[in-house]
């Protein structure tokens, strides 16, 4: 009798402790669809479940999975979102799962696409965001808004374009964000030499934004438009939108045609038309510098060093995912020439 009571007490204790543990996990179920073929069922080479709570931690990986999938013991209580990263025909596709209680309920849909979008299916607009910092330093953010309007929808190979970054650039980093997630993912750039870098990725259908950030220990720099590897010169109509901070740090520009624009809800900006294969020189010697703490110009509450985290600077300025919105608001468009 004592043994039975002891066993029962142990079982009750197990339920007491196991109940909360079980309640903290859930099952994630979903399906995989081929967006190029109208949402037909698809199989991917790899599907990874990643936690973005405090970093990128791979929780589980499945290979050769589809068209349905299931992940057990998924953390139900978390501070950050989950990411499903699918590998399909050599390309990666991300699906975001927000950190809400009902996000793990129901079926999660993962959509992948076949490659093969042509250059005529893609509109690319470029911009420069430049902040003039103390100690004669510039923080440069080079952005490319890419609208992939292929029909049927296919991914576009961005590896056909080389992007210029000056040799004196410091703290170079790149990120890519798609409208479906609005979360930037760090990407690697391949150095070709002579200031040219390649993004060895495909860009999925819809709107994407590629961001390249760096600092320069100078008040001036040169820039080129992207170069197509096949032709080695940019399109004749290539231009970039140039915005700057502080507002009085308007740069002197030489080497390109400069048009002053008034961007709604933002202010002045330049539209700079680039000449094929020729550099454009930007000089920020005039104007004031950007000081994030107006009470103490010698102390910056955001950075230990003015250029330590360039991304943080532009988040503070409210410019994240900004290029696509100002291009649409301004009416500036690239029209592909036949």
C-alpha positions in Angstrom: 0.0 0.0 0.0 2.8 2.4 0.9 4.6 1.5 -2.3 1.4 2.3 -4.3 1.0 5.7 -2.6 4.7 6.5 -3.3 4.3 5.6 -6.9 1.1 7.7 -7.2 2.8 10.6 -5.5 5.7 10.3 -7.9 3.4 10.2 -10.9 1.6 13.3 -9.7 4.9 15.1 -9.2 6.0 14.1 -12.7 2.7 15.6 -14.1 3.3 18.8 -12.0 6.8 19.3 -13.6 6.1 17.9 -17.0 2.9 19.9 -17.6 4.6 23.3 -17.8 7.4 21.9 -20.0 5.0 20.4 -22.4 3.0 23.6 -22.5 6.2 25.5 -23.6 6.6 23.5 -26.9 4.4 23.1 -29.9 4.3 21.4 -33.3 4.8 23.4 -36.5 3.2 22.0 -39.6 3.2 23.4 -43.1 3.4 22.7 -46.8 5.7 23.7 -49.6 4.5 25.3 -52.9 6.1 26.1 -56.2 5.1 29.7 -57.0 6.3 29.5 -60.6 3.9 26.7 -61.3 0.8 28.3 -59.7 1.3 26.9 -56.2 1.7 23.3 -57.0 3.2 21.0 -54.4 7.0 21.1 -54.2 9.9 19.3 -52.6 13.0 21.2 -51.3 16.5 20.0 -50.8 16.7 21.3 -47.3 14.3 23.0 -44.8 15.8 24.6 -41.7 13.9 25.9 -38.7 15.9 28.9 -37.2 15.3 30.8 -34.0 16.0 34.6 -34.3 15.6 35.1 -30.5 19.0 36.6 -29.7 20.8 35.4 -32.8 20.4 32.8 -35.6 20.2 29.4 -33.9 19.3 26.4 -36.1 16.7 24.4 -34.1 16.2 21.6 -36.6 16.9 20.6 -40.2 15.1 18.3 -42.6 16.4 17.2 -46.0 14.5 16.2 -49.2 11.2 17.3 -47.6 7.9 18.1 -49.1 5.3 18.8 -50.0 4.3 18.7 -46.3 6.5 19.1 -43.3 6.4 18.9 -39.5 8.7 20.1 -36.7 8.0 18.9 -33.2 9.1 20.5 -29.9 9.1 24.0 -31.3 9.4 26.7 -28.5 6.0 28.2 -28.1 7.1 31.0 -25.8 9.8 33.2 -27.4 10.9 36.8 -27.7 11.9 36.7 -31.4 10.4 35.3 -34.6 11.2 31.9 -36.2 12.5 31.6 -39.7 12.0 28.8 -42.1 14.8 28.6 -44.6 14.1 26.5 -47.7 16.8 25.4 -50.2 15.4 24.9 -53.6 17.3 24.5 -56.9 20.4 26.0 -55.2 18.6 29.1 -53.9 17.4 30.0 -50.4 13.9 31.2 -49.6 12.9 32.5 -46.1 9.5 32.5 -44.5 9.0 34.4 -41.3 6.9 33.2 -38.3 6.1 36.0 -35.9 6.4 35.5 -32.1 2.7 35.6 -31.5 0.7 32.9 -29.6 -1.4 31.8 -32.6 1.5 31.8 -35.1 2.1 28.1 -34.7 -1.5 27.2 -35.1 -2.7 26.1 -38.5 -0.6 25.4 -41.6 2.4 27.5 -42.5 2.9 27.9 -46.3 6.4 28.0 -47.7 6.6 29.2 -51.4 9.7 28.7 -53.6 10.4 29.7 -57.2 12.2 28.4 -60.1 15.0 30.5 -61.5 15.1 32.1 -65.0 13.8 35.7 -64.7 15.4 37.9 -67.5 16.8 41.4 -67.1 13.7 42.7 -68.9 11.6 41.3 -66.0 13.5 43.4 -63.4 13.6 47.1 -62.6 16.6 48.3 -60.5 16.8 51.7 -58.9 19.9 52.8 -56.9 20.3 55.3 -54.0 23.1 56.6 -51.8 22.4 57.6 -48.2 25.4 59.5 -46.8 25.8 60.8 -43.2 28.6 63.2 -42.4 30.1 62.2 -39.1 32.6 63.8 -36.7 36.3 63.3 -37.2 36.0 63.8 -41.0 34.2 60.5 -41.5 31.4 59.5 -43.8 28.9 56.7 -43.3 27.7 55.5 -46.7 24.7 53.3 -47.4 24.3 52.1 -51.0 20.9 50.7 -51.8 19.3 48.9 -54.7 15.6 48.6 -55.0 14.8 45.6 -57.2 11.3 44.9 -58.5 11.1 41.5 -60.0 7.9 41.4 -62.0 8.5 38.2 -64.0 5.3 36.4 -65.1 5.2 33.6 -64.3 7.2 34.5 -61.2 10.8 33.4 -61.3 13.9 34.3 -59.4 16.5 36.6 -60.9 20.2 35.9 -60.8 21.9 39.0 -59.3 25.3 37.5 -60.0 25.3 39.2 -63.4 26.0 42.6 -61.7 29.2 43.8 -60.1 28.7 46.6 -57.5 31.4 49.2 -56.9 32.8 49.8 -53.4 35.8 52.1 -53.0 39.1 50.6 -51.9 39.2 52.9 -48.8 35.9 51.5 -47.5 35.9 50.3 -43.9 33.5 47.9 -42.0 31.9 46.7 -45.3 28.7 44.7 -44.8 25.7 43.8 -46.9 22.1 42.7 -46.2 19.1 41.7 -48.3 15.5 42.2 -47.4 12.3 41.1 -49.2 8.9 42.6 -48.8 7.4 39.3 -47.6 9.5 39.3 -44.4 10.8 42.9 -44.1 13.7 41.5 -42.1 17.3 42.0 -43.4 19.5 39.0 -43.7 23.3 39.3 -43.9 24.7 38.3 -47.2 28.2 37.7 -48.5 29.8 39.7 -51.3 32.5 38.2 -53.5 35.4 40.5 -54.2 36.5 40.6 -57.8 39.2 43.2 -57.3 39.4 46.8 -58.5 36.5 47.8 -56.2 34.0 45.4 -57.8 31.9 43.0 -55.7 29.4 40.3 -56.7 26.2 39.2 -54.9 26.1 35.5 -55.6 22.3 35.2 -55.0 19.0 35.1 -56.8 16.3 37.7 -56.0 12.8 36.3 -55.6 9.7 37.8 -57.3 8.4 41.0 -55.7 10.2 43.9 -54.2 13.7 43.4 -52.6 16.2 45.8 -51.3 20.0 45.2 -51.3 21.9 47.3 -48.8 25.7 47.8 -48.8 27.2 49.8 -45.9 30.6 51.1 -45.2 32.5 54.0 -43.6 35.2 56.2 -45.1 37.8 58.2 -43.2 37.5 61.1 -45.6 34.9 63.7 -46.6 34.8 62.7 -50.3 34.6 59.5 -52.4 34.0 58.2 -55.9 31.2 55.9 -57.0 30.2 53.9 -60.1 26.9 52.4 -61.1 26.6 48.6 -61.1 28.4 46.9 -64.0 26.9 44.1 -65.9 29.6 41.4 -66.3 28.4 40.7 -69.9 28.8 44.3 -71.1 31.2 45.9 -68.5 29.3 49.2 -68.8 26.0 50.3 -67.1 22.8 51.1 -68.9 22.9 54.6 -70.6 20.0 55.8 -68.4 21.5 54.7 -65.1 20.9 57.2 -62.2 21.1 57.1 -58.4 19.1 59.1 -55.8 21.4 60.8 -53.3 20.2 61.8 -49.9 22.3 63.2 -47.0 22.3 64.1 -43.4 22.6 66.7 -41.9 20.4 68.6 -44.3 23.0 71.4 -44.7 25.7 68.9 -45.7 24.7 69.1 -49.4 27.6 67.5 -51.4 29.4 68.9 -54.4 29.0 66.5 -57.2 31.2 66.2 -60.3 31.3 63.6 -63.1 27.6 63.2 -63.6 24.4 65.2 -64.4 22.9 66.5 -61.2 19.1 67.2 -60.9 17.7 68.6 -57.6 14.6 66.7 -56.5 12.1 67.4 -53.8 11.0 64.1 -52.3 7.5 64.3 -50.6 7.7 63.9 -46.8 11.5 64.0 -46.9 13.0 67.1 -48.5 15.8 67.7 -51.0 17.7 65.0 -52.8 19.8 64.7 -55.9 19.1 62.6 -58.9 22.5 61.9 -60.4 22.7 60.5 -63.9 25.9 58.5 -64.4 27.9 58.4 -67.6 28.8 54.9 -68.8 32.0 53.6 -67.2 32.9 57.0 -65.6 33.1 57.8 -61.9 31.0 60.3 -60.0 32.8 62.2 -57.3 31.0 63.3 -54.1 32.5 66.0 -51.8 31.0 66.6 -48.4 33.4 69.2 -47.1 30.7 71.8 -46.6 28.0 71.8 -44.0 27.8 70.5 -40.4 28.2 67.0 -39.0 25.6 64.6 -37.6 25.6 64.6 -33.8 23.1 62.1 -32.3 23.3 63.6 -28.8 22.6 67.4 -29.1 23.5 68.0 -25.5 27.1 66.8 -25.8 28.9 66.8 -29.1 31.7 64.8 -27.6 29.5 61.9 -26.4 27.5 59.6 -28.7 25.0 57.4 -26.8 24.5 55.1 -29.7 28.1 54.3 -30.8 31.4 53.8 -29.0 32.9 55.0 -32.3 31.0 57.1 -34.9 31.2 54.3 -37.5 31.0 51.3 -35.3 27.5 50.3 -36.4 26.4 51.9 -39.6 23.1 50.1 -39.6 22.2 51.5 -36.2 22.8 55.0 -37.5 20.3 54.7 -40.4 17.7 53.0 -38.1 18.0 56.0 -35.8 17.4 58.2 -38.9 14.3 56.3 -39.8 15.6 55.3 -43.2 15.2 51.5 -43.0 13.5 50.0 -46.1 13.3 53.6 -47.3 14.4 53.5 -50.9 11.4 51.7 -52.4 9.0 54.2 -50.6 10.8 57.3 -51.8 11.1 56.0 -55.4 7.4 55.4 -55.5 6.5 58.7 -53.8 8.8 60.7 -56.1 7.6 59.2 -59.3 11.1 58.4 -60.4 11.2 55.3 -62.6 13.7 53.4 -64.7 12.3 52.7 -68.1 14.2 50.0 -69.9 15.3 51.0 -73.4 15.0 48.6 -76.2 
